[in-house]
Amino acid sequence: MAINITYAGYGVWEKTRDATSEIKKAYASGQRRFLATNDWVGDPAPGERKYLYIVWDGGGFMTSGVVGEDDDRGVNLP
C-alpha cells in the first residue's frame, strides 16, 4: 500500500523541528520503522526527552504514530 507522509516532527512542546523531508527520504529508500533520535534533525531540546511523530494518509484516511526517545518500539509505517 502506498502512503503519503504529510508531516513529521521531532522534539518536545515548543522545541519541535520539522522532520518531514528526512522521514520521507528514509521511507522512499525502504525504511519502515522509525525511532525518536537526534539523527533526524539534530537535538532541538538538549537534556529533555524528545518525541518523533508522523502523520500519513493511508488510503483515504489519516493515521499518526508517536514514539519517545529511547523507546525501541518505533513508529512502523506500512
Order of alpha helices (4+ residues) and beta strands (2+ residues): beta-beta-alpha-beta-beta-beta-beta
